[in-house]
Amino acid sequence: MGIPTLCHVHEAESISNPIVRAGFFAPLRCVDLAVFNSRVSASMVDVLPRRVVYNGVAGPPTPPAPPRPAIDSTLKLVQVGRLSARKGTDVAVRAVRLLADRGVPVHLTLVGDSFAGNEPFERALRTTAGDNVTFVGHRTEVWDSFAEADVALVPSRLEPFGNVAVEAMLCRRIVVASATEGLTEIVADGRTGVLVEPGNALALANAIQDVRENWSAVRTVVDAAHDEARHRFTLERYHRDVLECVDQLLRLHVRSAA
């Protein structure tokens, strides 16, 4: 119909079957411009022209409190997101059990619920979780959850971008995340957070213990992460980039019409 079309892609599904893959991505081959929320999302399909525009993430309504000056009691962990294998909730629970077995005082708060049809996963989590794991269910706002914690866990197995990692950075909380997909485009290991092998509860437990034992160095990492998140993932930058994409789309349409 000659209408310029832009598609904004927020997923990075790895599909091995070539026929299913071709059908899944076929609609993208019909658009004039594809915008992806991360480089890993953009790598899933060879659509041209394309742009990568990182998500814009709103920060907390009030200036976030700095991390605790020292950890002389239980290290408070939080994971915000759906209770699912994709989000690695089971990995976080296993890591906490490993730490408890070592005598490391930690407590994990899980903020979120399971999606319809995935209730058996949540029941299994509750069965294996010990007294140092609390399920609080879905919360509309995430800021109090981060403010109450010392460390934000993002142990996803798959994550095209990872808004929750940015939210934790904006809330001045150290992020321990999986080195997978879009999370590696947000968190720089050792500089703005800690990255571990996805699905590896032992690696996650070791990283959490290292954070606890080297807490004085965490404040530097938190400051760098907060500054970078405020620079790279603002709503203003996102709006500006999307407007540029629309302008690019219109210019492409004018040239093709001519």
C-alpha positions as CSV (number, residue, x, y, z in Angstrom):
1,M,0.0,0.0,0.0
2,G,3.0,2.2,0.0
3,I,2.9,3.0,3.7
4,P,6.3,3.3,5.3
5,T,6.7,0.6,8.0
6,L,8.9,0.4,11.1
7,C,9.1,-2.6,13.4
8,H,10.6,-2.4,16.9
9,V,12.0,-5.8,18.0
10,H,12.5,-6.7,21.7
11,E,13.3,-10.4,21.4
12,A,16.4,-12.5,20.6
13,E,15.0,-16.0,20.1
14,S,17.5,-18.5,19.0
15,I,15.7,-20.9,16.6
16,S,17.8,-23.8,15.2
17,N,15.2,-25.2,12.8
18,P,15.8,-23.2,9.6
19,I,12.2,-23.5,8.3
20,V,10.7,-22.3,11.6
21,R,13.3,-19.6,11.8
22,A,12.5,-18.3,8.3
23,G,8.8,-18.2,9.1
24,F,9.3,-16.5,12.5
25,F,11.4,-13.7,11.0
26,A,9.6,-13.4,7.6
27,P,7.4,-10.4,8.6
28,L,10.6,-8.4,9.4
29,R,11.7,-8.8,5.8
30,C,8.7,-6.8,4.7
31,V,9.4,-3.7,6.8
32,D,11.3,-0.6,5.6
33,L,13.2,-0.2,8.9
34,A,13.8,-2.6,11.8
35,V,14.8,-1.2,15.2
36,F,16.3,-3.6,17.7
37,N,16.7,-3.0,21.5
38,S,20.2,-4.6,21.5
39,R,23.0,-5.8,19.3
40,V,22.2,-9.4,20.1
41,S,18.5,-8.9,19.0
42,A,19.8,-7.4,15.8
43,S,22.0,-10.4,15.1
44,M,19.1,-12.7,15.0
45,V,18.0,-11.8,11.4
46,D,19.8,-10.1,8.5
47,V,17.1,-7.4,7.9
48,L,18.4,-4.2,6.3
49,P,18.2,-1.3,7.0
50,R,18.4,-1.6,10.7
51,R,19.1,0.4,13.8
52,V,20.0,-0.6,17.4
53,V,18.3,1.6,20.0
54,Y,18.8,0.7,23.6
55,N,15.7,0.9,25.9
56,G,15.1,4.0,27.8
57,V,14.6,3.3,31.5
58,A,13.0,5.7,34.0
59,G,15.0,6.1,37.2
60,P,13.6,6.2,40.8
61,P,11.4,9.1,41.7
62,T,13.8,10.3,44.4
63,P,17.6,10.2,44.6
64,P,18.7,6.7,45.6
65,A,20.4,6.0,48.8
66,P,24.1,4.9,48.6
67,P,25.1,1.3,49.4
68,R,25.6,0.5,53.1
69,P,29.1,1.6,54.2
70,A,29.9,-1.9,55.5
71,I,28.3,-5.4,55.6
72,D,28.4,-6.5,59.2
73,S,25.2,-8.5,59.1
74,T,23.2,-10.5,56.5
75,L,23.8,-9.5,52.9
76,K,20.5,-8.7,51.3
77,L,19.9,-10.0,47.8
78,V,16.9,-9.3,45.5
79,Q,15.8,-10.6,42.2
80,V,13.1,-8.8,40.4
81,G,11.2,-10.5,37.5
82,R,9.1,-13.5,36.6
83,L,9.7,-16.7,38.4
84,S,10.9,-18.8,35.5
85,A,13.8,-20.9,34.2
86,R,14.4,-18.2,31.6
87,K,15.0,-15.6,34.3
88,G,17.2,-18.1,36.2
89,T,15.2,-17.9,39.5
90,D,16.1,-21.5,40.2
91,V,19.8,-20.6,39.8
92,A,19.5,-17.8,42.4
93,V,17.8,-20.1,44.8
94,R,20.5,-22.8,44.4
95,A,23.2,-20.2,44.9
96,V,21.7,-19.0,48.1
97,R,21.5,-22.6,49.4
98,L,25.2,-23.1,48.6
99,L,26.1,-19.9,50.5
100,A,24.0,-21.0,53.4
101,D,25.8,-24.3,53.5
102,R,29.1,-22.4,53.7
103,G,27.7,-20.3,56.6
104,V,27.6,-17.1,54.6
105,P,24.8,-15.0,56.0
106,V,22.6,-14.0,53.0
107,H,18.9,-13.5,52.3
108,L,17.2,-13.5,49.0
109,T,13.9,-11.7,48.2
110,L,12.1,-12.8,45.1
111,V,9.9,-10.1,43.6
112,G,7.6,-11.4,41.0
113,D,5.2,-14.3,40.3
114,S,5.0,-17.1,37.7
115,F,3.1,-16.8,34.5
116,A,0.0,-18.8,33.8
117,G,0.9,-22.4,33.1
118,N,4.2,-22.2,34.9
119,E,2.9,-22.8,38.4
120,P,4.8,-26.1,38.8
121,F,8.1,-24.2,38.5
122,E,7.1,-21.9,41.3
123,R,6.0,-24.8,43.5
124,A,9.3,-26.5,43.0
125,L,11.1,-23.3,43.9
126,R,9.2,-23.0,47.1
127,T,10.0,-26.6,48.0
128,T,13.7,-26.2,47.5
129,A,14.1,-22.7,48.9
130,G,15.1,-22.4,52.6
131,D,14.3,-19.9,55.3
132,N,16.7,-17.4,53.7
133,V,14.5,-17.0,50.6
134,T,11.3,-14.8,50.8
135,F,8.7,-14.8,48.0
136,V,6.8,-11.4,48.0
137,G,5.0,-11.8,44.7
138,H,4.4,-9.1,42.1
139,R,5.1,-5.5,43.0
140,T,4.0,-2.6,40.8
141,E,7.0,-0.5,41.6
142,V,10.5,-1.9,41.9
143,W,12.3,1.0,43.7
144,D,11.6,0.0,47.2
145,S,12.7,-3.6,46.5
146,F,16.1,-2.4,45.3
147,A,16.4,0.1,48.1
148,E,15.8,-2.6,50.7
149,A,18.6,-4.8,49.2
150,D,22.4,-4.7,48.9
151,V,22.8,-6.7,45.7
152,A,20.5,-7.1,42.7
153,L,20.7,-10.5,41.0
154,V,19.9,-10.9,37.3
155,P,20.8,-14.6,36.6
156,S,18.8,-14.9,33.4
157,R,19.6,-17.7,30.9
158,L,18.2,-15.6,28.1
159,E,17.8,-11.8,28.1
160,P,17.6,-9.7,24.9
161,F,18.1,-6.5,26.9
162,G,17.5,-6.5,30.7
163,N,15.6,-3.4,32.0
164,V,15.9,-4.7,35.6
165,A,19.7,-4.5,35.4
166,V,19.5,-0.8,34.4
167,E,16.9,-0.1,37.1
168,A,19.2,-1.6,39.8
169,M,22.2,0.5,38.5
170,L,20.0,3.6,38.6
171,C,19.1,2.7,42.2
172,R,22.8,2.4,43.1
173,R,22.8,-1.3,43.8
174,I,25.6,-3.6,42.7
175,V,24.4,-5.9,39.9
176,V,25.5,-9.6,39.6
177,A,24.2,-10.8,36.3
178,S,24.6,-13.6,33.8
179,A,27.1,-13.1,31.0
180,T,24.4,-13.7,28.4
181,E,22.9,-11.8,25.4
182,G,21.9,-8.2,26.1
183,L,23.1,-8.2,29.7
184,T,26.7,-8.1,28.4
185,E,25.8,-4.9,26.6
186,I,24.6,-3.3,29.9
187,V,27.0,-4.6,32.5
188,A,30.8,-4.4,32.1
189,D,32.3,-7.0,34.3
190,G,34.4,-5.5,37.1
191,R,33.6,-2.0,36.1
192,T,29.8,-1.5,36.4
193,G,28.9,-4.9,37.8
194,V,29.7,-8.6,38.0
195,L,29.1,-11.1,35.2
196,V,28.9,-14.9,35.7
197,E,28.3,-17.9,33.6
198,P,24.5,-18.3,33.0
199,G,22.9,-21.3,34.7
200,N,25.9,-21.8,37.0
201,A,24.7,-21.6,40.6
202,L,28.2,-22.2,41.9
203,A,29.6,-19.3,39.9
204,L,26.8,-17.1,41.1
205,A,27.4,-18.1,44.7
206,N,31.1,-17.4,44.4
207,A,30.4,-14.0,42.9
208,I,28.0,-13.1,45.7
209,Q,30.5,-14.1,48.3
210,D,33.3,-12.1,46.6
211,V,31.1,-9.0,46.6
212,R,30.4,-9.5,50.3
213,E,34.1,-10.0,51.1
214,N,35.2,-7.0,49.0
215,W,32.4,-4.6,49.9
216,S,34.7,-1.5,50.1
217,A,35.4,-1.9,46.4
218,V,31.7,-2.2,45.5
219,R,31.0,1.5,46.1
220,T,33.3,2.4,43.2
221,V,31.6,0.0,40.9
222,V,28.2,1.2,42.0
223,D,29.1,4.8,41.3
224,A,30.4,4.0,37.8
225,A,27.3,1.9,37.0
226,H,25.0,4.6,38.2
227,D,26.7,7.3,36.1
228,E,26.8,5.0,33.0
229,A,23.1,4.1,33.3
230,R,22.1,7.8,33.6
231,H,24.1,8.5,30.5
232,R,23.3,5.5,28.2
233,F,19.7,4.5,29.1
234,T,17.8,7.7,29.7
235,L,14.2,8.2,28.3
236,E,15.4,11.4,26.7
237,R,18.1,9.6,24.7
238,Y,15.6,6.8,23.8
239,H,13.0,9.3,22.5
240,R,15.6,11.2,20.5
241,D,16.9,8.0,18.9
242,V,13.4,6.8,18.0
243,L,12.6,10.1,16.4
244,E,15.8,9.8,14.4
245,C,14.6,6.4,13.2
246,V,11.3,7.8,12.1
247,D,13.1,10.5,10.2
248,Q,15.3,7.9,8.6
249,L,12.2,5.8,7.7
250,L,10.6,8.8,6.0
251,R,13.8,9.7,4.1
252,L,14.0,6.1,2.8
253,H,10.4,6.3,1.8
254,V,10.8,9.5,-0.1
255,R,13.8,8.2,-2.0
256,S,12.1,5.0,-2.9
257,A,9.0,6.9,-4.1
258,A,11.2,9.2,-6.3
